[in-house]
Amino acid sequence: MISTTQQGRFVGKAAVVTGGSRGIGAAVARRLAAEGAAVAIGYRGNQEAADALVAELAAMGGQAIAVQADVADPGQTAALIERTVVEFGHLDVVASCAGVEHFGALETITPADFDRVFTVNTRGQLFTVQHAVPHLPAGGRIVLTSSVSASKAVFHHALYAASKAAVESMVLNLSAELGTRGIAINAIAPGGTNTDMAAENAQRYVHPDLAGTQEPARLLGTRYALRRLAEPEEVAAGYAFLASEDAAYMTGRTLRLDGGAF
Ligand SMILES: NC(=O)c1ccc[n+]([C@@H]2O[C@H](COP(=O)([O-])OP(=O)(O)OC[C@H]3O[C@@H](n4cnc5c(N)ncnc54)[C@H](OP(=O)(O)O)[C@@H]3O)[C@@H](O)[C@H]2O)c1
């Protein structure tokens, strides 16, 4: 277990983490808190997990709150940001981790599927940035979430992959705009990471010709130089780097944290 430290890079900082109740976002919240940040954990529906994480961080001496906020609704995102600022008095770091998966052959994709995936993965991240920026000081840092899928072809994955590729372009272009305010914006593109999302979808990443031939996570691992999926904590370390002064001269970039995916 990580214990909070007064020596951390985020002592005196306040952070908001969307999608913070589970998976990568929860690991990011733990890591930022362990390095001293006060953390607002945004979640969509899983209040139990969010509250348990708040209790866990408080037990370690951290400061955390859980706030229900569906990033598909910009009004709820705005309320999450406002609540964070009211609670902690300032906002320094934004980690946008909320996301949803989609697999489906071209002919099966509906306009409703398109809207659901882009509304959360793309539109949701843009409005998180829009609502946070007025509160961020010079030196504020934003980390969005892409995916290795943005730059790798996978069967039946066009919709999800495109929603994430758009995020990389968003980060690149917003960096110029936000640079004038001294705010940095980058993204992490994780490879396969051991979370609920991966557990639910691992078999779909396997090419249909190989379906059923081997255990999906093992087969998937063969597509990574490190021969395994990431643990959420390993990916969270990348978010903490981009959210910290260690990345002071980095903006507009997407960091591939993908175990050497090929
Ligand atoms: N796992 C991977 O292999 C992988 C690889 C590349 C990229 N990613 C990306 O990394 C991010 C985190 O993925 P994960 O694997 O940790 O996913 P996960 O285990 O499915 O957790 C998803 C998190 O996002 C929240 N969320 C989902 N829709 C939301 C919405 N509309 N509004 C607010 N919160 C919402 C969930 O909240 P509730 O708990 O309340 O449902 C949960 O906290 C996503 O953007 C995903 O696309 C994941």
Ligand as a Chemical Component Dictionary entry (heavy atoms), coordinates in Angstrom:
data_LIG
# 
_chem_comp.id                   LIG 
_chem_comp.type                 NON-POLYMER 
_chem_comp.pdbx_formal_charge   0 
_chem_comp.three_letter_code    LIG 
# 
loop_
_chem_comp_atom.comp_id 
_chem_comp_atom.atom_id 
_chem_comp_atom.alt_atom_id 
_chem_comp_atom.type_symbol 
_chem_comp_atom.charge 
_chem_comp_atom.model_Cartn_x 
_chem_comp_atom.model_Cartn_y 
_chem_comp_atom.model_Cartn_z 
_chem_comp_atom.pdbx_ordinal 
LIG N1  N1  N 0  -7.813  -0.611 -19.637 1  
LIG C1  C1  C 0  -7.191  -0.494 -20.801 2  
LIG O1  O1  O 0  -6.662  -1.471 -21.339 3  
LIG C2  C2  C 0  -7.120  0.869  -21.470 4  
LIG C3  C3  C 0  -6.219  1.013  -22.551 5  
LIG C4  C4  C 0  -6.123  2.244  -23.191 6  
LIG C5  C5  C 0  -6.903  3.299  -22.763 7  
LIG N2  N2  N 1  -7.763  3.132  -21.721 8  
LIG C6  C6  C 0  -8.537  4.298  -21.301 9  
LIG O2  O2  O 0  -8.221  4.586  -19.949 10 
LIG C7  C7  C 0  -9.360  5.161  -19.302 11 
LIG C8  C8  C 0  -9.690  4.359  -18.061 12 
LIG O3  O3  O 0  -9.989  3.022  -18.461 13 
LIG P1  P1  P 0  -10.197 1.847  -17.413 14 
LIG O4  O4  O 0  -9.663  0.626  -18.057 15 
LIG O5  O5  O -1 -9.725  2.256  -16.086 16 
LIG O6  O6  O 0  -11.804 1.763  -17.442 17 
LIG P2  P2  P 0  -12.839 1.104  -16.417 18 
LIG O7  O7  O 0  -12.162 0.091  -15.576 19 
LIG O8  O8  O 0  -14.001 0.688  -17.250 20 
LIG O9  O9  O 0  -13.277 2.366  -15.499 21 
LIG C9  C9  C 0  -13.941 3.418  -16.161 22 
LIG C10 C10 C 0  -14.012 4.606  -15.242 23 
LIG O10 O10 O 0  -14.589 5.680  -15.980 24 
LIG C11 C11 C 0  -15.785 6.111  -15.341 25 
LIG N3  N3  N 0  -16.745 6.527  -16.359 26 
LIG C12 C12 C 0  -17.204 5.838  -17.427 27 
LIG N4  N4  N 0  -18.072 6.583  -18.128 28 
LIG C13 C13 C 0  -18.171 7.768  -17.470 29 
LIG C14 C14 C 0  -18.919 8.933  -17.677 30 
LIG N5  N5  N 0  -19.777 9.059  -18.707 31 
LIG N6  N6  N 0  -18.776 9.966  -16.809 32 
LIG C15 C15 C 0  -17.924 9.866  -15.758 33 
LIG N7  N7  N 0  -17.189 8.767  -15.500 34 
LIG C16 C16 C 0  -17.330 7.732  -16.350 35 
LIG C17 C17 C 0  -16.265 4.925  -14.512 36 
LIG O11 O11 O 0  -17.096 5.379  -13.455 37 
LIG P3  P3  P 0  -18.088 4.329  -12.657 38 
LIG O12 O12 O 0  -17.180 3.502  -11.779 39 
LIG O13 O13 O 0  -18.973 5.205  -11.847 40 
LIG O14 O14 O 0  -18.776 3.511  -13.674 41 
LIG C18 C18 C 0  -14.898 4.391  -14.040 42 
LIG O15 O15 O 0  -14.398 5.155  -12.975 43 
LIG C19 C19 C 0  -10.472 5.191  -20.347 44 
LIG O16 O16 O 0  -10.487 6.467  -20.958 45 
LIG C20 C20 C 0  -10.039 4.135  -21.352 46 
LIG O17 O17 O 0  -10.573 4.389  -22.634 47 
LIG C21 C21 C 0  -7.890  1.944  -21.074 48 
# 
loop_
_chem_comp_bond.comp_id 
_chem_comp_bond.atom_id_1 
_chem_comp_bond.atom_id_2 
_chem_comp_bond.value_order 
_chem_comp_bond.pdbx_ordinal 
LIG N1  C1  SING 1  
LIG C1  O1  DOUB 2  
LIG C1  C2  SING 3  
LIG C2  C3  SING 4  
LIG C2  C21 DOUB 5  
LIG C3  C4  DOUB 6  
LIG C4  C5  SING 7  
LIG C5  N2  DOUB 8  
LIG N2  C6  SING 9  
LIG N2  C21 SING 10 
LIG C6  O2  SING 11 
LIG C6  C20 SING 12 
LIG O2  C7  SING 13 
LIG C7  C8  SING 14 
LIG C7  C19 SING 15 
LIG C8  O3  SING 16 
LIG O3  P1  SING 17 
LIG P1  O4  DOUB 18 
LIG P1  O5  SING 19 
LIG P1  O6  SING 20 
LIG O6  P2  SING 21 
LIG P2  O7  DOUB 22 
LIG P2  O8  SING 23 
LIG P2  O9  SING 24 
LIG O9  C9  SING 25 
LIG C9  C10 SING 26 
LIG C10 O10 SING 27 
LIG C10 C18 SING 28 
LIG O10 C11 SING 29 
LIG C11 N3  SING 30 
LIG C11 C17 SING 31 
LIG N3  C12 SING 32 
LIG N3  C16 SING 33 
LIG C12 N4  DOUB 34 
LIG N4  C13 SING 35 
LIG C13 C14 SING 36 
LIG C13 C16 DOUB 37 
LIG C14 N5  SING 38 
LIG C14 N6  DOUB 39 
LIG N6  C15 SING 40 
LIG C15 N7  DOUB 41 
LIG N7  C16 SING 42 
LIG C17 O11 SING 43 
LIG C17 C18 SING 44 
LIG O11 P3  SING 45 
LIG P3  O12 DOUB 46 
LIG P3  O13 SING 47 
LIG P3  O14 SING 48 
LIG C18 O15 SING 49 
LIG C19 O16 SING 50 
LIG C19 C20 SING 51 
LIG C20 O17 SING 52 
# 
